[in-house]
Amino acid sequence: MHTVDLLEEALALAERNGFSIRRQWLAEGLGGMCRIGDQRVLFINLAASSDEQLGQAIQALRSLNLSGKDHTLSDSLKRLLT
């Protein structure tokens, strides 16, 4: 599976689990997860490579301790989450 496809799958999973996704040019800033009030926000740095953006999403998803038993996820994403 291509990195961009995995990224889109990971971001969809993050949204289903309560994240608001913000894709922004952050220049030298890092993307990643934060909380604004009660809302979890995942900033995806558009200045980063697809691999780095996927890493930002995976790191946020790992914080949720999702079980890898979600049958709707691709095997590739399940492996990245473990």
VENMOJO-V527790 format. One record per residue. N is the residue number from 1. RES is the residue in one letter. SS is DSSP state (~ for helix, > for strand, _ for the rest). D_LAST is the distance of its C-alpha to the last C-alpha in Angstrom with 2 decimals. Layout:
n=<N N>
res=<RES RES>
ss=<SS SS>
d_last=<D_LAST D_LAST>
//
This chain:
n=<1 2 3 4 5 6 7 8 9 10 11 12 13 14 15 16 17 18 19 20 21 22 23 24 25 26 27 28 29 30 31 32 33 34 35 36 37 38 39 40 41 42 43 44 45 46 47 48 49 50 51 52 53 54 55 56 57 58 59 60 61 62 63 64 65 66 67 68 69 70 71 72 73 74 75 76 77 78 79 80 81 82>
res=<M H T V D L L E E A L A L A E R N G F S I R R Q W L A E G L G G M C R I G D Q R V L F I N L A A S S D E Q L G Q A I Q A L R S L N L S G K D H T L S D S L K R L L T>
ss=<_ _ ~ ~ ~ ~ ~ ~ ~ ~ ~ ~ ~ ~ ~ ~ _ _ > > > > > > _ _ _ _ _ _ _ > > > > > _ _ > > > > > > > _ _ _ _ ~ ~ ~ ~ ~ ~ ~ ~ ~ ~ ~ ~ ~ _ _ _ _ _ _ _ _ _ _ _ _ ~ ~ ~ ~ ~ ~ ~ _>
d_last=<17.03 18.55 17.01 19.31 18.34 14.60 15.85 18.09 15.57 13.28 16.55 17.74 14.75 15.42 19.07 18.58 16.95 19.91 19.52 22.60 21.91 24.40 24.71 27.20 28.68 27.92 29.61 28.53 26.65 22.92 21.04 18.37 18.28 21.35 23.36 26.83 28.45 26.35 24.58 21.18 21.73 19.49 21.69 20.95 23.22 25.16 26.56 23.21 22.10 19.85 17.11 17.63 17.75 14.42 13.04 14.93 13.50 9.78 10.80 12.71 10.26 7.86 11.26 11.66 9.14 8.99 8.53 7.13 10.81 12.37 14.60 15.70 12.63 12.86 10.92 10.42 8.89 6.56 5.45 5.57 3.79 0.00>
//
